[in-house]
Each structure stands twice: as C-alpha cells, then as structure tokens.
Amino acid sequence: MRRTSPALVSDAALVGFMLLCLVAILFITADPEQAMVNVIMLAVAFLIAVITFFSSVTAGLVLNVMFIFGYGSLVLYQTVAQAGVIEGRTYFWLLMTPLFTLAMWLYSWSARRLQEENDSLREQSANLATLDVNTDLKNSLAFQKDAGVFTGLSVRYNIPLTLLVLKVRYWQEIRRFIPADQLSETILDISRISQSSIRTNDILYLLDKEEATWGLLLFTDKEGAKVVMERIRQKLYEFNTGVFTDKYKVKLVLKIGAVEYSPETIPSPLAFVEQAVKQLEYDV
C-alpha cells in the first residue's frame, strides 16, 4: 500500500485549518451578544494549536483535555447555578478546539517529514555526486571509484601508476586573507594550473576542498611524476609573480608528494591517498 505523501497531508491540513477559521468567524459573527466570549475561546483554541505546532501532539492532547474539562465544568456550573439548559452552541468550542489542534499537528508533522526527506535527499545527492559544483573536478568519491579501475589496469598491463597529492601550504592561514567569495575561485585557478601541467589521459581530483588538497593519477613512475611536480611548481611561480600577486595579494605555495602504486603495500584507494599525503611531510 502506498504511503500518503507528506506534501498532500500538508496541503490538506492547511486547507482544513483555513476552513475551520472560516467556520469559527461565521459562528462568532452570527451571535453578536456572545462575540467577546467567542473571541476569547478562539484565542484559546489558537494558543493550544500554536503550542502543539512547536511542541508535540502529546502536549496538544493534554491541553485539549484540560480545556474540555475546564470549559465543560464551567458550562455545567452555570447551567446548575442558573437552572438553565445547555444549548447546542455550547458544544461548538468543545469540538472546534480539538479540530484546530489536529489540523495544526498534521501540518507540523508533514512539514517535519518534508524537511527530513529534503535533508535525506541532500545527503544522498552529496554522497553520490562525483563532481565538485564550483570547479567541475572529480571529488574523493570519484577517486575511490576510478582508482580501483586504474590500479587494476596497472597490475594487469604492468603500467606504472603514481598518485600525486598537492596541497596549499598554510591554507588555513591564507584563507583568512582571501575574501570568502574568492576562495572557490582560488581553488579553481590552482586546479587550472595543475590541469595544464598534465597529459589528457591523466586525471585531476579535488580530494578535500576545505583543506585545498588535490590528487593526480599519473600513468608514469615516480621519476616521471617528478617532472610533473617541477612543471607545476614552475607554472605556480609564474602565476605568483604576476596574476596571483595582483589578484589575491598573497603568495601561494604548494606542498607536493608522490607515491607509486604497489599492490603489496597499497591495499585500497584510501591507503593510496594516505601514503601520498605522508609524503607531503618531506616537501619542505
């Protein structure tokens, strides 16, 4: 059986609440002599509904029971003391107040469900996304998927595979001097420098955006990776003496580490990254 959509429940609860308000207004205007009393009862009904919205259905039920007991006791006392008859309109607020609470609770419940579904979809989207939105670079999830394929090719065809990891030195300190709207642009500029230094069949990944860390999978040995490292450093030096100095007012320096793949010492893509990151400690 298909579950009721929270959006449909939310719409129905909102329409129901509006209809209840209309009925209450018509009831109040139909009896001008009791208008003040009815307005107070409407205010109480709204108050209980609002408390239910911001708390829980249990609180709403407790408040409604207290209201029904208190209002019923008052009506019963007035009837006995004045020897009167309980009129039909007396039951109006005994019925309407729980209905207001029910409509508000359904609306709040559906709103929370919609928020939960939205958060879940955002989380799933973030977990499944393999591209960074601002740079269009593959992320760490894509690296883990691709690394398994490339390491398999490396072993099968005996092709050397090296992971190059690049990180901006003192990034956490530097980002304090760069406006927030330029941080993504800074990462994009460094990514372009890295991309221009590699071959078309080599792949650049943005492994950690917060720490400004990139990964380069190169079909070459460690000696060949050193050539790429020097090429990147040279291009970064050229940018630091021109574009970056004028644009960001700071000098950007990269720490670069490289590890050549070996199935005996690197059992997983994460271990591949960890060993490459350790090499950054030797780049002083």
C-alpha positions in Angstrom: 0.0 0.0 0.0 1.4 3.4 -1.0 2.0 5.8 1.9 0.3 9.2 1.9 2.6 11.9 0.7 3.6 14.4 3.4 3.1 17.2 0.8 -0.5 16.1 0.3 -1.1 15.9 4.1 0.4 19.4 4.5 -1.9 20.9 1.8 -4.9 19.2 3.3 -4.1 20.3 6.8 -3.6 23.9 5.7 -6.8 24.0 3.8 -8.6 22.3 6.7 -7.2 24.9 9.1 -8.4 27.8 6.9 -11.9 26.2 6.6 -12.0 25.9 10.4 -11.1 29.6 10.7 -13.9 30.5 8.3 -16.4 28.4 10.3 -15.3 30.0 13.5 -15.6 33.5 12.1 -19.1 32.8 10.8 -20.1 31.4 14.2 -18.8 34.4 16.0 -20.5 36.9 13.7 -23.8 35.0 14.0 -24.1 35.7 17.7 -23.1 39.3 18.4 -24.1 39.1 22.1 -21.5 36.4 22.8 -18.9 37.8 20.5 -16.4 38.7 23.2 -16.7 35.2 24.8 -16.3 33.5 21.4 -13.3 35.6 20.5 -11.6 34.6 23.8 -12.4 30.9 23.0 -11.0 31.3 19.5 -7.8 32.8 21.0 -7.5 29.9 23.4 -8.0 27.4 20.5 -5.3 29.2 18.5 -3.0 29.2 21.5 -3.3 25.5 22.0 -2.8 24.9 18.3 0.4 27.0 18.2 1.8 25.2 21.3 1.1 21.9 19.6 2.9 23.1 16.4 6.0 24.0 18.3 5.9 21.1 20.8 4.2 17.7 20.2 0.9 16.1 19.7 1.1 14.8 23.3 1.2 18.4 24.6 -1.7 19.3 22.4 -3.8 16.4 23.7 -3.1 17.3 27.3 -4.0 20.9 26.7 -7.2 19.9 24.9 -8.2 17.6 27.7 -7.6 20.4 30.2 -9.6 22.8 28.1 -12.5 20.4 27.6 -12.6 19.6 31.3 -12.3 23.3 32.4 -14.8 24.6 29.8 -17.2 21.7 30.4 -17.1 22.2 34.2 -17.8 26.0 33.7 -20.8 25.3 31.5 -22.1 22.7 33.9 -21.7 25.0 36.8 -23.5 27.9 35.0 -26.3 25.5 34.0 -26.8 24.1 37.5 -26.4 27.5 39.2 -28.8 29.3 36.8 -31.1 26.3 36.3 -30.6 26.8 32.6 -30.5 24.4 29.6 -27.3 23.5 27.8 -27.6 25.0 24.3 -26.3 23.4 21.1 -23.8 26.3 20.6 -22.1 25.3 23.9 -20.7 22.2 22.2 -19.1 24.3 19.3 -15.8 25.1 21.0 -15.6 21.7 22.6 -15.5 20.3 19.0 -13.6 23.1 17.2 -10.6 23.4 19.6 -9.5 19.7 19.1 -10.1 20.1 15.4 -7.8 23.2 15.3 -5.2 21.3 17.2 -5.5 18.3 14.9 -5.1 20.4 11.7 -2.1 22.2 13.1 -0.5 19.0 14.3 -1.0 17.4 10.8 0.6 20.4 9.2 3.6 20.4 11.6 4.0 16.6 11.2 4.0 16.8 7.4 6.4 19.8 7.5 8.9 17.9 9.6 8.6 14.9 7.3 9.2 17.0 4.2 12.3 18.6 5.9 13.6 15.1 6.8 13.1 13.9 3.2 14.8 17.0 1.9 17.8 16.5 4.2 17.9 12.9 3.2 17.9 13.7 -0.5 20.6 16.4 0.0 22.7 13.9 1.9 22.2 11.2 -0.8 23.0 13.7 -3.5 26.2 14.8 -1.7 27.2 11.1 -1.3 26.5 10.2 -4.9 27.9 13.3 -6.5 31.3 12.7 -8.2 31.9 16.3 -9.3 32.6 19.4 -7.4 29.9 22.0 -8.2 32.3 25.0 -8.5 35.3 23.5 -10.3 33.7 20.6 -12.2 36.6 18.4 -10.9 36.1 14.9 -9.8 36.0 14.5 -6.0 37.2 11.9 -3.5 34.3 9.6 -4.2 35.1 9.6 -7.9 38.8 9.0 -7.0 37.9 5.9 -5.0 35.9 4.5 -7.9 38.5 5.3 -10.5 41.5 4.2 -8.5 40.2 0.7 -8.4 40.0 0.6 -12.2 43.4 2.2 -12.8 45.2 0.1 -10.2 43.7 -3.0 -11.9 45.0 -1.8 -15.3 48.4 -1.0 -13.7 48.7 -4.6 -12.4 47.3 -6.3 -15.5 49.4 -4.5 -18.1 52.3 -3.7 -15.9 51.9 0.1 -16.3 53.4 2.2 -13.6 50.8 4.3 -11.8 51.7 7.2 -9.5 49.4 9.3 -7.3 50.5 12.9 -6.9 49.0 14.9 -4.0 49.1 18.7 -3.9 48.2 20.9 -1.0 48.4 24.6 -0.5 50.9 25.3 2.2 49.4 27.3 5.2 46.0 27.2 3.6 44.0 27.7 6.8 46.0 30.9 7.4 45.9 32.1 3.8 42.2 31.8 3.5 41.8 34.4 6.2 43.3 37.0 3.9 41.2 36.0 0.9 37.5 37.1 0.7 35.0 34.2 1.1 33.7 34.8 -2.4 37.2 34.3 -3.9 38.0 31.0 -2.1 36.4 28.9 -4.8 38.0 31.0 -7.5 41.4 30.4 -5.8 40.9 26.7 -5.8 39.7 26.8 -9.5 42.8 28.8 -10.5 45.2 26.3 -8.9 43.2 23.5 -10.4 43.7 25.0 -13.9 47.5 25.3 -13.3 47.6 21.6 -12.3 45.4 20.6 -15.3 47.6 22.5 -17.7 50.7 20.6 -16.4 49.4 17.0 -17.2 48.5 14.9 -20.2 44.9 14.5 -21.3 44.9 10.9 -20.1 46.0 11.9 -16.6 43.2 12.8 -14.1 43.0 15.6 -11.5 40.8 15.2 -8.4 39.8 17.7 -5.8 40.2 15.4 -2.7 39.5 17.9 0.0 38.1 21.4 -0.8 38.3 22.6 2.8 42.0 21.8 3.0 42.7 22.7 -0.6 44.1 19.2 -1.5 44.2 17.7 -5.0 45.1 14.3 -6.3 46.7 13.5 -9.7 46.6 10.0 -11.1 49.5 9.7 -13.5 50.3 6.7 -15.7 54.0 7.1 -15.0 56.6 6.0 -12.5 57.9 8.2 -9.6 60.7 9.7 -11.8 58.1 10.8 -14.4 56.0 12.2 -11.6 58.9 14.4 -10.5 58.9 16.0 -14.0 55.2 16.9 -13.5 55.9 18.2 -10.0 58.6 20.6 -11.3 56.3 21.7 -14.1 53.5 22.6 -11.7 55.9 24.4 -9.4 57.2 26.4 -12.4 53.7 27.4 -13.5 52.8 28.4 -10.0 55.9 30.5 -9.7 54.9 32.3 -12.9 51.4 33.0 -11.5 52.7 34.1 -8.1 54.9 36.8 -9.8 52.0 38.0 -11.9 48.4 37.0 -11.7 48.1 35.7 -8.1 50.0 38.6 -6.5 47.7 41.2 -8.1 44.6 39.1 -7.6 44.9 37.6 -4.1 47.7 39.8 -2.6 49.2 36.6 -1.2 51.8 34.1 -2.4 50.5 30.6 -2.8 53.0 27.7 -2.3 52.2 24.0 -2.9 53.3 21.0 -1.0 53.6 18.0 -3.3 54.0 14.4 -2.5 54.0 11.3 -4.8 53.6 7.6 -4.3 53.9 4.9 -6.9 51.3 2.2 -6.8 52.3 -1.2 -5.4 49.6 -3.9 -4.8 51.7 -5.3 -1.9 51.8 -2.1 0.1 48.7 -0.3 -1.1 45.6 -2.4 -0.4 43.0 0.3 -1.1 42.4 3.7 -2.7 42.3 5.3 0.8 45.6 3.8 1.6 46.9 5.2 -1.7 45.9 8.7 -0.6 47.2 8.3 2.9 50.6 7.2 1.8 50.8 10.1 -0.7 49.7 12.6 2.0 52.5 11.3 4.2 55.0 12.3 1.5 53.9 15.9 1.9 55.8 16.0 5.2 59.1 15.6 3.3 58.3 18.5 1.0 59.8 21.4 2.9 
